[in-house]
Amino acid sequence: MLAQTEDVFQKDIEEEYSIRPSTATELLKQMEKNGLITREPVPYDNRLKRIAVTEKALVYKEQVIDELTALEEICLNKIFG
């Protein structure tokens, strides 16, 4: 979802990760509460809420990528020394 360029809705997440609607609802509520996403209404359908990633989530994404890259480097150095 962080690399998504098109609108993303709860239904898309349910389908992508094969999770139940109730599970997706709880996950999205927690993500919104933690400031990682916002849910914005779309003008063409009041029932739909577009899921938008916040700047905070993008910062976390970069931190995770940096940490995984560092870990990979450590592992490769241990293996191939």
C-alpha positions, 0 to 999 in steps of 0.5 A, spaced: 500 500 500 505 504 501 507 504 493 500 504 491 499 510 486 491 509 485 486 510 490 485 504 495 479 502 499 478 497 505 475 492 500 482 492 496 486 491 503 481 485 504 482 482 497 490 483 497 491 480 504 485 475 504 482 477 511 475 478 513 472 485 513 472 485 521 479 484 521 481 489 516 476 494 520 480 493 526 487 493 523 485 500 519 482 503 526 488 502 529 493 504 524 488 511 523 489 511 531 496 511 531 497 516 525 499 511 520 493 512 515 487 517 514 480 515 511 478 520 506 471 520 503 471 520 495 466 525 492 462 520 487 460 515 493 459 517 500 460 510 503 467 509 500 473 512 504 479 512 501 485 510 505 491 515 505 498 513 508 500 519 512 507 522 512 509 518 519 507 512 515 512 513 510 518 515 515 517 508 518 517 505 512 524 508 510 526 506 517 524 499 516 528 499 509 534 502 512 534 497 518 533 491 513 538 493 509 543 493 515 541 487 517 542 484 510 549 487 510 551 484 517 548 477 515 552 477 508 558 479 512 557 473 517 556 468 511 561 470 506 566 474 511 
